[in-house]
Each structure stands twice: as structure tokens, then as C-alpha cells.
């Protein structure tokens, strides 16, 4: 953090820990909600780093020459910057982005480091915390503030505007790629995964307890720590694909391609077993306990389900249901399906109606808040249940002792929304 000026001479002085710790104390005073994380970092003297850097195991590597020439107030800003990489899991996110986008080179990791710096530096300084000289922000690249590393990574490439940043290296804690000077998982004084999670949770508690003292970026981060976003559409799609690929699902016999066993039965032609795209029946809970926004979300899920089974909309049907099953709709355009209902809930009628269809479905997907009775016996096809979340116990105004049954063990359950 901060462009290096001169390399360490051969007989350099040892790391000035007093100055470095004074800077950390100043950082904790001006950013008290980060104190737990700042003091969780273990300092490692290193003459191979340009300035300061962190690894994914919460060790902070510091250059003695950089510490000597940098004012305490600037060092405090570097402390906050480096620990921000770890709190925001830039190493884990960098690994995921690298896998998803096929980013393998060191140039790609430099771009990740720059993008991560832009995410941090747009609102971390000020209010008593000095911005270190050379700190990169989104304005450096002509980019808007308030975005995430993944967003910035899409919006710039290495070129003339970044040629002065080749020295930048905040360590594996910023992009996930281990360095030669990195002590690695077996090195001393690293934090375990549980300890790292505990530090993040304590910092998030400090931010949410006094939200007026932190920036919008940190408040957004703290909210995600307590309520991490789940890729529920991916989970739902994976559940549907898993059910659709089970034995017997989407399988049929055909004479179009005779079985190889026909050779062993002279004079007879045996059919072969083929796989076809599975038929999916989507039962949507339209009872009064399901909100309009959840019904709208359900229609989006129908489109995702169609993609999960290969985009064959002609094989997906939608069945609105409260206490009675309504008309079965073929899937042409999800937004054009009328979701009739608004009464009580008994999705057993929806199951029965779906199973009476000809041809019968291979998979039944139920989108519901869970306030329903379930079939007593396992249906003859695979079942996936997408549950809208509820933060309180469900109840029935006509029966105070009523509690809904949990989805049965034979259903694959995914929380959505």
C-alpha cells in the first residue's frame, strides 16, 4: 500500500515494531469497530514485500524500509486497508472469480488486487484516517464509487493507465494467490477458519451496534455477514437437475434405435432405453399467506426451472394451488400465468392434480411458504420443495394449536428468496 520509493539496503535496520504498533493503535482509535480485526493480525518482518501485505491466514508482512519512511498516520491507513482485504474475504472471492472466469495469470491477479483496492479505498479514509500516498481508488481509473471488486474487475484492463501499478502487491489475502514469501497454512501464528469467522462476526457486531460511525460500504458488509446472500436460484436449479437425472426419470423405450441385445434374439427387434428431457410440474402456493412479491418471485423461479431442464418450456407446466388445485398452465411466458387463489393452504390437492396429468411428470417442484399439509405417501416421482423464508412460527386463526408440518424427508428442500 503506497508506492515503494527505495529497496531495503543490504544492512537495513530491523523492523520498527514500536512505530508499527503505534500506527495500529491510532487505526483502532479512529476506527474502533475494526479493533478486533486489527489486533488479530500477527506481524511478520519481510524484506520481500514492497510495503505491507497480508496472507489469507491473517498474517501481516511489513517491509522495515517502508515502515521507517512512512509517517505513523499513513501507516494507520495502511493497517486499515490491509485488514479490510481480509474482512471482506477478497482472497476467497478472488479464487471464485478466477474459477468462474478462467483467470489464471499473474496479470489477472494484479487486476483483482487493483479491483479490491478500489472497493476498499472509495470510502475507507477520512474522519481521522489519512489516505496513504499512492492509494488507488476507483477515481484513479475513471470508475464510479460504491461498487464491489467483481464489478470493477469487469470494467478495466491492464494498460497505460495501470502501468504504474505493477509494484502493487497486497499478498494472498487480497487475491488468493500464495506468494513465495507467504508462510502458508502450516506457518506459525495463522488463524483457523473458525477464528477468522469469529473476528468477522465481532467486527460486524461493532458496526451494526453503532451504524452511524461507519461508512455505507462497511454497513453493507456487516449486513451480509449476519445475512449472507445465498445463491438460492443456483441451489434450486441444481436440486431440479439432480432430481431430473435420477434413475428412471426421463427414461423411455424407443424402436428408433434398436437395442444391441436384439442380436441375441434372432427374429426379434428389442427397443433401447433412451433419456428424454424430464417433464416438470410446478405447484405454486397461492394461499393468502404468500405475498404478492413472493408470487412474483415464484414466476421468476419457473423460468429458472425451465432453464435447469434444458430450456424445454413445453415440458414444464404450472399449477396454482391454495386449498384447491386450479387450472394447469403450459409454460409459454411465465409472466402471463394467472396465479389464482388467496384462501387457505392444502397442497395435497396440487400433488394429486399434478400426478393425474397425462403424461405424468418426472419431477414435481413445489414453491410454498410451508404452511400446508403434505401427502401421507411418497409421490411416484421426484419432488423438490422451494421454501419462502418465514421469521416467525406459522399459525392458523381458527386453530391456535396448529403448526404446519415440515416438508417430508422424501423431498429435496431449498430455501429461496
N, C-alpha and C positions, 0 to 999 in steps of 0.2 A: 504494500500500500504506500503510495508516494514513490515517485521515480527515484532510483538509486543515483547517487552522484559519483562516488568513488568506491572501488572494491576494497575489501579488507587488506591492509598491508600484511606482509609475512609475519611480523611480530606484533600483531594487534593486541590491544588490551582485552581482558576478559569482559564478558557481558556485564554491563552496569545494571544489576538487578534492582538496586535501590531506586534508580531512576525509572526503570520499567514498572516496578510495583507502585511507585508514586503516581505514575500515569494511570495505572489500573484503578487506584483508589479514587483519583479525580473522575474517571469514567463512571465509577459506581455512584459517586455523589451526584453527578448531573443526570445520570440515567439509572436511578435506584432500582427500577423494575428489572434491569439486566444484571444486577449484582450477583445473583446466584450463578448465572452462567459465566460471568467474568472470573469469579473466584474458583470455578470448577476447572478452568484451563490450567494445565501444567506447562510451565515454561521449559523449553529446550534450547540451549545455545546452539546456533548453527551458522557457520560461515559460508554455507552453500546457498542460503536464501538471500534474495536481494534486500528485502525489508523485513516484513513479518509474514508468517503464513501459518495455516492450521492444517492438521490432518483430520480425517474423519473420526478418529478416536479421541478427539478433544485435547490434543497436544498443540501448543503454540510455539513455533520455531521463530527465533529472533536473531537478526544479524547484529553483532556487537557494534559494528561501524555505524549502522543505521540508527541504533539507539543513541549512540554518542552524539550524532549530529542533529538529531531531531528534538525540538522542544517538547517538554512534558505535555503541554496542551495538545500538540499534534499527535503525540503518541497515544493519548487518551482516545482520540478519534480513530486511530488505527485499531486499538483494542476493541472498540465497539464494532468497527467494520468487520474484523475477523470473526468475532463471536457471532455476528449476525449470519455469516455464511453457515455456521453450524446449527444455529437455532432454526433457520429456515430450510434446513436439510438440502442445501444445494448439491451436496455430494450424491445423495440418493436420487434427487430429481435429475441430476446430470446423467447418472447411469441409466435412468429410464428413458430420457430423451435420446441418449446415444443408441440404445437398443431400438427404439421406435423409428428413428430417422437414419439409422446406419451411419452414425458419426463415429469414426474410429481414429482419425489422425490427431496429432498434437495441435494442429491448427484449429480443428473443431473444438478441442478442449479449451484453447485460448479464447475462442468465441464464447464458449459457455462462461468462462471466468469474467469476461467483459460484460456479458449479459447479466450475470449475477450481481456484478458491481453496480450496474445501472439500477437493478431492482432495489438494492440497499441504499445507494447514495442519493436517491432523489428526495428523501425526506428524513434521513437519519441525523443530519447535522443541524447546527443552530441550537438556540436555547442553552447556551453554556458549553456546547461541544463544538470545537473548532474543526473545520473541514481541512484535512491534511492536504498539503501541496501535491498536486498531481492526481487527486482523487477523480475517478471517472464517473460522470453522471450521464443520464440519457441526453441531456442537452449537448454533451460533447460530440455525440453522433447525430444530432439533429432529430432526436426521437422524443416522443411525448412522455411525460412523467406518469407515475402511478401504475405501471404495468409490471408483469412478472417476468422472470428470467426466460421462460418458454416463449413469451410473446416477443421480447426483444430479440431473441435468437433468430426469429423468422425475419426480422426487419433489417438486418445488416449483414454484410460480408466483410471479410478481411480485405483491405485495400489501402489506398493512400491515406484515408482518414484514420486508420488504425496502425499504420506502420511505426508510430512512435510508442506503441503499447506492447511490443514484442517482449519486453522485460517483465511484463506483468505475470505474477505467479503467486496466487494466494494459497496454493497447496491443494492436496486431495480433498480437503474439507470444502473447497469451492467448486470442484468439478468431478470428483470421484476417481480421478486417475492418480495412482500412487507415484511418488517421486523416488529418486534414488536415495535421498536423504530422509525419507519417511521411515519411521521406526516400525510401522506396520502393526497388525493386530497382536503380535507377540511381544511388542516393545513394552517398556515399563510405563506405568502411570497413565495408561489409557483407560477410558471409561467404558463400562459394559453397555450393551444396548439398553438394559433396564435403567442404568444410571443416567444415560443420555435422555431417555424419555422422562425421567423424574425431573431433571433440570428444566426441560422444556415446559413441563406442566407447572412447575413453580414459577417460572417467568411469566407464563400465560396468566396464572392467578394474580400476579402482581399488576399486570396490565389491565385485566378486567376489573380488578378491585378499585383502581383509580384511573379510569379511562381518559380523563381529561389531561393526564400527564404524558401521554404517549401519542405518537403520530398515527394517522389513519392506516398507514401500512402495517404498523405493529398491532393495531387493534384488529385489523383483518386477519393477521397471522394468529393472534390469540384466539379469535373465534373459531378458526379452523382447527386449532389444537384441541379445543373442547368438543367441537362438532366436525370431525374430519369428513370432507366430501367423499362419498363412496361412488365408484363407477357403477351405479346400480343398473344402468342400461346394458353395460357390458356383462354384468353378472346375470341379468335376465336373459340376454341373448345366449350366453354360454349355457345357462340352465336349459333353455329350449333346445339348443343344438345337442346337448348331452342326452336329453330325453328322446330327441328325434333319431339319434344314432344307436339307440339300444336295440338288442336282438328282437327281431320281429316287427320293428317299426319301419314303415315304408317299404316292406318287402312284399313281392307278389311273384307269381309264376307267369312265364311267357313262353309261347311256342316260337316267337320271332327269333330266338336264339336257342336252339335245342340243347338239352343237357349233354355233356360229354359222356354221361352214363348210358346214353342211347346205344353206344357202340356195343355194350354188353348185353343188350336186349334186342336181338335181331327181329326186324319187322315191326318194332315199336318206336315211336318218337316221344321222348320224355321232355317235359318243359324244364327250363332252367329258372333258377331263382334270381330275381333282379331287384335292385333297390330303386325306388322312385322317391321324389320329394314327398315328405310326410304331410299329411293333412292335419291342420291345426284348427281347433275350435277355441275361440277366446270368449270366456264368460266374464262380463263386466258387471260388477256390483253397482246397481243404480239406486240403491236404497237411500233413504233420507239422511243417513249418517255419513254418506260420501259427498264431499263438497264439489262444487262446480269446477274448481281448479283441479281437483283430483280426477274428475271425469275427463277434463281436457288433457291431463297428463296421460290418462289411460288410452286415449286415442293416439297419442304420440307413441305409446308403447306398442300399439297394434302395428304401426308402421315398422318399428324396430323388430318386432317378431317376424314380420314378413321378410325382412332382410336376413334374419337369422336362419331362415329355412330356404335361402337361395333366391328370394325375390319373387317367388311364385304366388302372387296375390290371389290367384284363382283357387288356391288350395287353403286359403285362410278365411274362416267365417267368424262373425262377431255375434254374440248372443247377449243382449242386455237382460238383466235379471234382478228383481228385488225379492218379493215373495212368490212371484210367478215369472216364468220364462216368457219373454216377448219374442218378436219376430227375429228369425235368423237372417243376418245380412251377409251376403258375399262381400269380400273386401275389394272395392274398386278404388274409392278415395275415402280414407279413414275419417276426414273431417265432415263427410256427408252422411255419416251414420247417425240416425236419431237414437239417443240414449234414453229410452222411456223408463219410467219408474218413479221413485220418490217415496215409496212406502217402507214396510219393514224389510227384513232380510231373511231369506232362506234359499241359499244357493244350491240346495239339493235338487230343486226343480231345474236349475240350469244344467247340472250334471246330467239329469235324466233326459232332458231335451237334447243335449249335445250327443248323448250316446244313442239316441233314437235316429239320428241323422243317417242318411244313406247317400254316399258311402260313409262309413263311420270314421271318426277322426283317429289319428295315430297319437296325437298329443292334445290334452286339454290344458289351457292356460287360464287361470282364474286371477283377476285383478280385483282386490277387495280390501276393506279395512279390517277384515277378520271377525266382524260382529255377525256371525252366522253359524248355523248348524252345518255339519259336514256329513257326507254319506257314511252309512254304517259299514259298508263293504268297499273294498278297493275297486275302483273302476277297471274296466278291461283294457285301458290304455294308460300311458304315462301321464302324470299330472304335475304341473308347475304352478305354484301359488305365488303371486306378487302381492305383497302386503303394503298398503299405505300405512305409514307410522302413526301411532297413537301414543300420546304422552300421559294418558290417564286411563284408569280402568273403565272399560265399557259398561254400560248399564242399560236397563230396559225400564222405562217409566211405568209399565204395567206390572213388572216383576222386579222388585228391588234386589232380590237374591240372585238374579240372573247374571251369569258370567259366560261369555262366549267360549266355545271350545277352541282349543289350539288347533292349528292345521294338523291333520293326521300325519303319522310317520311315513306313510307311503307317498307323500307329496314332497317335491323339492321346493323349498321355501326361500324366497328372495325378498329382502326389504327394498322398497322403491320409493322415489320421491325425495 
